[in-house]
Amino acid sequence: MGKAIVFHFFLLLIYSHGISQTFIEDFDDISNLSDWYFLNNSSSQNQSWHQGDPTQFSAYQGSSNSFIGVGYQSSSASTPVTLSNWAITPSRTFNNGDIITFYTRRIDVNPVFPDRIEVRLSEDGNNLNVGFAPEDVGSFNTLLLSINPALSSSGYPSSWTQYTISLSGLNGPTNGRIGFRYYVTDGGPGGSNSNYIGIDSYTYYTAQAPPTNDECVNAIGIDHTANCTPVQGSLEAATESIPGCDGIANNDIWYQFTANSNASSIELLSSSDMDPVIEVFSGTCANLNSMICLNATYDGENESTTIGGLIPGQDYYIRIYDWYDWIPNTMDFSLCIETFDQCNIDSGINSTSENEICGDNNNGGCYMTNPIYQDVTCGETVFGSCWAGNGNKDFDWYRFEIYEPGLSSILISSEFPVTVDIYNISNCSLPQLITSESYNSCEQNTFTVNLLSGTFAAIVKPTTTNELLCGNFNEYEIGFDFPESIVELNLSETIEFCEGSPIQLYSTNQTEGVFNWGIGGNNIASTDTLLVDFSGSVYLNYTNQNGCVSPQSETVEIVMNPLNSAIFSFETNFLCIGEGITTPTIINPGEGVFSSNSGLDLNVTSGAINADNSSLGVYLVTNQTEGICPDSVSIEITIEDCSSIEENQLVFTLIPNPCSNTIEVSSNQGGFIYIYSSHGNLVYKGVKTPELPLNILTENYCPGLYYISFYNSEKSSIQKLIKL
């Protein structure tokens, strides 16, 4: 015979106060049930109670098959029979006032083959006696509830419906079991009754007195502190005090706190089936003024809010209840009240803005599939915001590198209670917590941490999950100061040297980073070393690898003493016998002593040369000065016999003259080519072959006057050369 169901809704609800949850079974996996038993006394026994069949309907809660089911297949008989199939609960001690709740339904098809279920009590301890015949009940002789006793087509609900049983009539505490009996006459595959039913969410509550804080006048006091210790509470056995501000307040309880600041955060962590409502009052229990009515979430979700405008020293009351008008399966919760000052933190002039929009949480660092951070440098300050709500909170990750170990300082101020964590994220897949610091709102705090080299993150987050709405006292400012470096120079105090002999300045203890040398408040070089050839007060500004500007180095006073110059020159370095005395031009007359090799008539004081009394040849004339910074300059002088210059002259041409980069020396004769500077210094020496021109590079010569001497064993000649 085919079985079907028609839709019908039926609710039987017996409600009682003064109860405490002691047991719940959702039948997620009946193979793991403890102390449950399934016994089939049907005629021609076939299938017992079993894991729910989701093809018939889905469970009331949980996975689709998380219920127990039974039906006409309890028997294999082809003729009408009586079905008696038992699901027996674990044993326990029963008391008057105890509450049993469960959900049940039938399959919704047409035509309807009526089903029936009985709920029976055995007062015989652990006994499982249900007799042997379909009509037997054994020790389960107390009928607590019968659903569809007349086996009518509309007597069993076709959607999940909760039933509640309140125990009474017991002679004191009684040990026994509850039996669910699927009891259908004219049932089975060949009968006119029985199809398929299920049971879900069986809950047992034992009787207890209302909680002490069932009324406002007995509200439990809670410390109003910056770092709360959660208070554990329960709505079990609670009764209604006043009508609810949202939903049915038939199980409200009360708490009280005395404000010690102008704002507070309230957070309630709910249990799985509870839909909490929070109402906050000012005034007295006799004259309550509602300030907030909060029901922003659903079953099993948390509630949190922020209250401003509190008056320090004044009492406030909190009422908590479940939104529904029936008993939830879970009624426990955790309540936290935290104080903080309402304040406004403004962004500093040089602060960086957080790169995350308030309300987002995409800056999740190592906890994201693709880690995202905001990189910060030494001395940087960031102005940002955090939010929290519904048990979630915003984490802001700031990443930085430490190359030079030492003490790092983190500066934090916030409009809310804040926590800053420092993690080593060199291995982001396994971040290591270094330290964690928590602070109250409206404070400026600095904490230091000794960090070795590596990659680190500072994580800013609310201290609790209390609600922080964007734009509602949720901003903060955080600054970063990493280890600095002390700069030591190779020279200190006052250093003196002579002009033309510069000194080298450098840091003796820093080799990496950015170097900036200064004098008189001006930057003069950005190199790791400085060649000093001037007088002044020199210092070093240094930025280390951590990006931190170090304290300025000690100032070195540099004194460059002027050189007692020995520079002198003659109009020409080629003097002819017969020209008489030639006197040089001297930078510092009377400061030096002149000398030369023998054969030259030289005045040691004035440097004057008497060519007439000198022998032919080449002489090295030297001027030597004395003092703090002495000097020495030498010039080659040639004494020649110019009486037969026409006869002895070698004819040669210079092209071009003046020159820039090269000159060409042309002559039909060969000989030696010498080029002298105007000071008599030899700058070139070469050989010219007969008839072939000689090309000479002059691009590296300093601009000025030069002398070219061309001679061989027979003749000689000298010409002036101008270098442009």
DRENVODO-444005 format. One record per residue (C-alpha): x, z, y negated. Coordinates in steps of 0.05 Angstrom, whole numbers, padded with zeros to 5 digits, always signed. Each point is the difference from the previous one (the first is absolute). Example, Ala and Ser with C-alpha at 12.3 -4.5 7.8 and 13.67 -1.06 7.14 Angstrom:
+00246+00156+00090+00027-00013-00069
end
This chain:
+00000+00000+00000+00025-00015-00070+00011+00057-00050-00008-00006-00076-00009+00044-00063-00043-00002-00063+00024+00031-00068-00029+00068-00019+00028+00057-00042-00014+00072+00018+00035+00061-00029-00004+00071+00023+00041+00046-00044+00001+00075+00007+00046+00030-00054+00027+00071-00003+00051+00035-00044+00051+00050+00023+00039-00043+00049+00072-00018+00015+00025-00062+00035+00033+00017+00065-00002-00065+00041-00008-00075-00010+00004-00058+00049-00002-00073-00022+00011-00031+00070+00058-00045-00021+00025-00001+00072-00041+00036+00053+00058-00003+00049+00033+00053-00042-00060+00047-00005+00014+00072+00016-00051+00042+00039-00053-00053-00005-00037-00020+00064-00045-00059+00018-00049+00010+00059-00051-00051+00024-00060+00027+00038-00040-00064-00005-00034-00032+00059+00047-00052+00031+00057+00024-00045+00040-00055-00033+00034+00005-00069+00014+00067-00035+00010+00012-00074+00057-00046-00023+00041-00024-00060-00047-00034-00049-00015-00074+00007+00010-00033-00068-00038-00062+00023-00063+00042-00002+00015+00033-00068+00060+00031-00037+00017+00073-00005-00025+00044-00057+00072+00009-00024+00069-00019+00024+00014-00060+00044-00058-00040+00024+00000+00031+00070+00013+00073-00021-00065+00028+00029-00028+00016+00069-00054-00044+00030-00050+00002+00056-00061-00041+00022-00042-00031+00054+00062-00015+00042+00002+00074+00017-00035-00024+00064+00008-00061+00043-00071+00003+00028-00043-00063-00006-00063+00042-00004-00020+00050-00053+00038+00066+00007+00015+00064-00040+00065+00000-00038+00036+00067-00011+00071-00011-00028+00037+00060-00030+00055+00005-00053+00022+00073-00002+00041+00030-00058+00057+00049+00006-00019+00073+00011-00001+00049-00059-00032+00064-00025-00067-00013-00035-00032+00043-00055-00066-00001-00034+00006-00043-00062+00051-00047+00029-00011-00073-00018+00006-00062+00044-00001-00069-00032+00008-00070+00030-00017-00072-00013-00039-00045+00049-00036-00067+00003-00028-00052+00048+00013-00074+00004-00042-00039-00049-00035-00056+00039-00071-00022+00018-00037+00016+00042+00016+00075+00000+00015+00035+00065-00007+00073-00022+00058+00050+00008+00001+00076-00001+00053+00053-00006-00003+00075+00008+00048+00051-00028+00004+00062+00045+00037+00066-00001+00031+00034+00060+00012+00075-00009+00040+00003+00065+00071+00000-00026+00042-00059+00026-00051-00019+00052-00014-00074+00007-00063+00009+00043-00050-00056-00015-00031+00000+00069+00000-00062+00044-00067-00035-00008-00020-00041-00062-00050+00054-00021+00049+00058+00008+00031+00034-00062+00038+00054+00037+00025+00054-00048-00015-00045-00061-00071+00028-00003-00004+00010-00076-00026-00063-00034+00027-00003-00072-00023-00070-00019-00036-00059+00031+00004-00067-00035-00059-00045+00017-00031+00047+00052-00061-00046+00008+00043-00061+00012-00034-00039-00055+00027-00066-00026+00011+00030-00070+00024+00069+00021+00075-00014+00002+00039-00022-00063+00029-00070+00000+00054+00018-00051+00049+00058+00000-00038+00063-00017+00026+00072-00006-00035+00056+00037+00013+00073-00014-00016+00060+00045+00002+00073-00021+00008+00049+00057-00047+00060+00003-00029+00048+00051+00066+00019+00032+00011+00071+00023+00067+00006-00036+00063-00042+00011-00011-00045+00060+00051-00041+00039-00025-00067+00024-00002-00076-00010-00043-00053-00034-00027-00057+00044-00023-00068-00026-00049-00026+00053-00020-00073+00000-00068+00012+00033-00045-00060+00010-00056-00009+00050-00022-00070+00023+00070-00021-00018+00058-00039+00028+00006-00076+00010-00069-00002+00032-00036+00047-00048-00041-00009-00064+00042+00052-00037+00075+00010-00017+00047-00048-00035+00064+00025-00035+00017+00058-00046+00063+00031-00031+00023+00067-00027+00054+00009-00054+00030+00055-00044-00020+00062+00039+00015+00061-00043-00008+00074+00014-00001+00053-00055+00000+00075+00013-00038+00048-00044+00035+00037-00057-00015+00034-00066+00002-00039-00066+00069-00002-00033+00017+00055-00051+00000-00050-00057-00069-00028+00017-00024+00020-00070+00031-00007-00069+00005+00076-00012+00046+00004+00061+00044-00059-00019+00070+00003+00029+00053+00003-00054+00055-00052+00002+00067+00006-00036+00005-00052-00054+00074-00019+00004+00044-00060-00010+00017-00004+00074-00062+00019+00039-00004+00028+00069-00060-00037+00033-00060+00044+00017-00032-00015+00067-00076+00001+00000-00061-00019+00040-00073-00015-00012-00020+00029+00067-00060+00045-00004-00006-00009-00076-00068+00000-00034-00027-00031-00064+00010+00037-00066-00027-00048-00051-00022-00073+00005+00057-00050+00005+00024-00044-00057+00006-00058+00050-00027+00001+00071-00029+00061+00036+00037+00065-00013-00027+00037+00062+00069+00027+00019+00038+00015-00065+00055+00051-00008+00035+00026-00064+00070+00010-00029+00023+00027-00067+00064-00007-00042+00023+00026-00067+00031-00054-00043+00071+00012-00024+00009-00069-00032-00043-00052-00033-00005-00045+00062-00006+00003+00075+00003-00046+00061-00049+00013+00056+00010-00032+00068-00041+00007+00064+00025-00027+00066-00060-00012+00044-00010+00000+00075-00022-00062+00038-00077+00004-00006-00008+00038-00064-00021-00035-00064+00022+00052-00052-00031+00011-00068+00037+00040-00054-00035+00031-00059+00038+00040-00054-00035+00050-00046+00017+00040-00061-00037+00063-00021-00023+00054+00048-00036+00001+00066-00062+00020-00038+00009-00056-00051+00037-00058+00031+00017-00063-00040+00017-00060+00042+00063-00036-00024+00014-00050+00056-00039-00026+00060+00046-00040+00044-00019-00041+00061+00044-00062-00004+00015-00008+00074-00034-00002+00068+00003+00035+00069+00070+00025+00017+00029-00019-00068+00031+00045-00052-00024+00018-00069+00044+00015-00060-00008+00005-00075+00034+00023-00063-00035+00047-00049+00022+00005-00072-00022+00043-00058+00005+00066+00038+00006+00065-00039+00057+00044+00025-00026+00068+00024-00070-00026+00014-00031+00000+00069-00024-00064+00034-00040-00010+00065+00006-00054+00053-00057-00016+00048+00013-00041+00063-00052-00028+00048-00014-00059+00047-00042-00056-00029-00044-00009+00061-00060+00043+00020+00022+00009+00072+00058+00036+00033+00064-00042+00000+00042+00001+00062+00060+00025-00040-00005+00047-00059+00070+00025-00013+00038-00017-00064+00061+00018-00041-00006+00016-00075+00056-00002-00051-00004+00017-00074+00061-00013-00043+00012+00017-00073+00034-00045-00049+00003-00008-00075-00031-00060-00032+00052-00033-00043+00021-00069-00023+00070-00028+00013+00018-00058-00045+00049-00054+00019+00069+00007-00031+00024-00052-00048+00052-00026+00049-00040+00011+00064-00011-00054+00052-00071-00012+00025-00017+00007+00073-00009-00068+00033-00063+00020+00036-00071-00001-00028-00036+00067+00005-00047-00002+00060+00047-00043+00041+00049+00026+00052+00044-00060+00012+00064+00036-00019+00004+00032+00068+00075-00003+00014+00023+00007+00072-00071+00012+00025-00021-00071-00014+00011-00059+00047+00040-00033-00055+00029+00059-00040-00013-00002-00074+00034+00045-00051+00013+00004-00074+00075+00000-00013+00027+00048-00052+00068+00011-00032+00037+00059-00028-00031+00027-00063-00066-00038+00011-00067+00034-00012-00064-00027+00031-00071+00014-00025-00050-00007+00057-00063+00026+00031-00025+00027+00067-00070+00002+00028-00033+00037+00057-00067+00003+00033-00038+00001+00066+00060+00029+00035+00047-00054-00024+00055+00003-00052+00045-00048-00037+00075+00002+00016+00047-00032-00052+00069-00019+00028+00060-00006-00046+00064-00027+00031+00072+00010-00024+00071-00007+00025+00053+00055-00001+00072-00027+00004+00036+00061-00026-00025+00065+00032-00019+00061-00041-00058+00037-00031-00061-00042-00020-00053+00027-00046-00074-00018+00003-00043+00016-00060-00075+00003+00011-00061+00017-00042-00071-00015+00019-00073+00011-00018-00014+00023+00071+00033+00043+00054+00055-00046+00024+00050-00005+00058+00065-00039-00001+00033-00017+00066+00072-00027+00005+00013-00043+00062+00062-00035+00026-00025-00070+00015+00065-00033+00019-00038-00011+00065-00070-00014-00025-00029+00000+00070+00020+00073+00006-00001+00032-00069+00032+00069-00004-00029+00054-00045+00053+00032-00043-00043+00047-00042-00070+00010-00025-00020+00036-00064-00070+00016-00026-00020+00019-00071-00061+00019-00040-00032-00044-00051+00021-00002-00073+00071+00023+00015+00067-00032-00012+00043+00011+00061+00070-00021+00021+00028+00007+00069+00068-00020+00026+00021-00025+00068+00070-00015+00026-00001-00071+00026+00053-00037+00040+00010-00075-00004-00061-00040+00023-00068-00028-00017-00053+00051-00021-00072+00003-00022-00037+00050-00044-00073+00004+00020-00051+00026-00051-00067+00023+00027-00056+00049-00014+00012+00067+00032-00069-00002+00034-00052-00052+00015-00046+00028-00053-00035-00055-00038+00041-00030-00057-00038-00056-00032+00038-00053-00040+00000+00020-00072-00017+00073+00016+00064+00041-00008+00038-00040+00052+00062-00023-00039+00072+00022+00006+00070-00015-00025+00062+00002+00043+00073-00007-00020+00062-00013+00040+00071+00025-00014+00050-00017+00054+00072+00026+00009+00045-00016-00059+00076-00009+00001+00053+00033-00042+00049-00049-00030+00074+00017-00004+00049-00045-00035+00072-00011+00018+00021+00021-00070-00025+00056-00045+00011+00032-00067+00045-00042-00047+00039-00060+00023+00053-00035-00043+00032-00067+00013+00037-00055-00037-00032-00064-00023+00009-00054+00051+00001+00050+00059-00075+00012+00016-00023+00055+00048-00051-00004+00058-00062+00046+00001-00042+00009+00064-00041+00051+00037+00039+00038+00053-00062+00019+00041-00049-00057-00007+00009-00070+00027-00072-00026+00006-00056-00003-00050-00004-00025-00072+00056+00015-00051-00010-00002-00075+00058+00018-00046-00016+00021-00070+00031+00018-00067-00037+00027-00060-00067-00007+00035+00011-00075+00015+00010-00032+00068+00066-00037+00002+00007-00019+00074-00038+00001+00066+00057-00001+00050+00025+00051+00049+00067+00003-00037+00016-00005-00074+00066-00027-00030+00007+00038-00066+00042-00032-00056-00032+00035-00060-00009+00069-00030-00065+00039+00006-00043+00050+00040-00016-00033+00066-00051+00026+00051-00035-00026+00063-00075-00004+00014-00013-00007+00074-00061-00016+00042+00010+00017+00074-00027-00036+00061-00062+00045-00002-00016-00033-00067+00012+00066-00037+00035+00001-00067+00055+00052+00006+00022+00046-00056+00048-00035-00047+00073+00009+00018+00049+00040-00042+00024-00038-00061+00072-00025+00000+00033-00005-00068+00042-00063-00001+00056-00007-00051+00036-00067-00002+00064+00006-00041+00021-00063-00037+00061-00037+00026+00062+00002-00044+00003-00076+00003+00067-00035+00007-00028-00070-00013+00044-00046-00041+00008-00075-00008+00045-00054-00031-00024-00063-00033+00036-00037+00055+00035+00022+00063+00052-00056-00007+00053+00016-00052+00055-00048-00022+00070+00018-00017+00007-00008-00074-00070+00027-00018+00027+00069-00016-00042+00063+00010-00071-00002+00027-00043+00063-00007-00060+00014+00046-00070+00023-00019-00012+00071+00027-00066+00036+00010+00030+00069-00010+00064-00009-00041+00052+00054+00009-00033+00028+00064+00042-00036+00051+00071-00015+00022+00020-00072+00015+00048-00021+00055+00023-00063+00037+00051-00027+00048+00071-00011-00028+00017-00060-00043-00057+00008-00050+00012+00027-00070-00061+00047-00003-00018+00056-00050-00026+00058+00043-00044+00027-00056-00031-00062-00032+00006-00048+00059+00033-00052-00045+00043-00053+00036+00061-00034-00031+00002-00066+00038+00066-00019-00034+00036+00058+00033-00034-00008+00067+00021-00039+00060-00041-00057+00028-00048+00020+00054-00066+00035+00018-00009+00073-00018-00053+00053+00018-00015+00040-00063-00036+00066+00012-00035+00048-00049-00009+00071+00027-00044+00052-00037-00006+00075+00012-00054+00054-00011-00062+00023+00040-00014-00071+00023+00066-00041-00003+00001-00075+00008+00050-00054+00019-00003-00075-00015+00051-00054+00018+00008-00072-00026+00047-00056+00023+00042-00029-00057+00040-00064+00008+00062-00013-00044+00015-00075-00004+00050-00046-00034-00045-00045-00040+00056-00039-00039-00007-00062+00044-00072+00005+00016-00011-00075-00010+00054-00017+00049-00019+00053+00050-00075-00004-00007-00042-00020+00059-00059-00041-00023-00068+00019+00032-00073-00003-00019-00058+00049+00012-00070-00027+00011-00045+00029-00024+00027+00049-00051-00039+00045-00015-00023+00005+00072-00057+00034+00038+00010-00002+00076+00060-00046+00013+00058-00035-00034+00041-00059+00021+00075+00001-00013+00028-00072-00004+00074-00021-00006+00046-00053+00029+00048+00055+00018-00003+00058+00049+00015+00073-00010-00027+00071+00000-00064+00020-00035-00010+00072-00025-00061+00025-00038+00005+00064-00042-00053+00040-00035+00008+00016-00074+00029+00067+00022+00054-00035+00042-00033+00015+00067+00013-00055+00052-00068-00026+00025+00020-00064+00036+00062-00029+00034+00004-00069+00031+00040-00064+00012-00015-00069-00028+00025-00060+00037+00026-00061-00040-00054-00048-00027-00058+00035+00037-00045+00043-00044-00011+00074+00017-00071+00030-00003-00004+00074-00015-00064+00043+00007-00011+00044-00062-00073+00022+00011+00022+00072+00014+00045+00005-00062-00024+00044-00057-00016-00039-00064+00059-00002-00048+00070-00028-00012+00048-00018+00056+00071-00031+00002+00019-00054+00050+00075-00006+00015+00024-00064+00034+00073-00005+00019+00051-00026+00051+00075+00004+00006+00010-00046-00060-00057+00009-00050-00057+00046-00019-00061+00000-00044-00055+00049-00022-00072-00014-00022-00058+00044-00021-00064+00000+00041-00068+00025-00025-00049+00026+00054-00072-00003-00024
end
